[in-house]
Amino acid sequence: MEYFSYKINAHLIKRSMIIKFKNSVVLILIAVTVMACTEARLYRDGKDHKGTYPFAKVEALRKYLSEASGQTIKDTIIIKYDFNNETCWNLLDEKSDEYIARITNGTNIMVAMYKNTHPETSVFQFREKGKNLNKLKLRNTEIIIDSGYLLKNIFTTRTTCGTSLKLYPNGNYELIYSDSHFTAIGSPQKQN
């Protein structure tokens, strides 16, 4: 009788472990699916994300940029866009306020130098509305907060470390996904 009881207990334990294992696998799959669908992606695929916007879209963008920045928009447009709830520069949040100010100032100087050497180009830094950004983005007073227009119409693919847009006068564009260091102004290219 004891042997029979042992077999039943072993069978119940084995069955219980199988059920727990299956439940764990299901929970892991659900978690992975949710994370894959909701988080910004880090793009390092080396692929070109190029195309041509219709004239009406380019004109609407130029109008929005003029209104949002108070500036006259030039022939070529470059925009660096950062998303709320991203983690690209979170490690720097542990640094001192002085350190953050030096990095922010360096970025703004780099943008100003680019503008000076490319007088026919408008360069902007935008970010999505929200407070869940790192210090580099929250404390940079040169970054314009998007009303939602750019997020809805241009920067529709969420990326980690932001996305940059190069828009040429003829409507040709290039999106640089996961552009953490604003490479869109680091290596200018001729219009295609």
Beta strands, then each sheet from edge to edge (+ up, - down):
strand 1: 49-52
strand 2: 76-82
strand 3: 121-127
strand 4: 144-145
strand 5: 163-167
strand 6: 172-177
sheet 1: 1+ 6- 5+ 2- 3- 4-
end
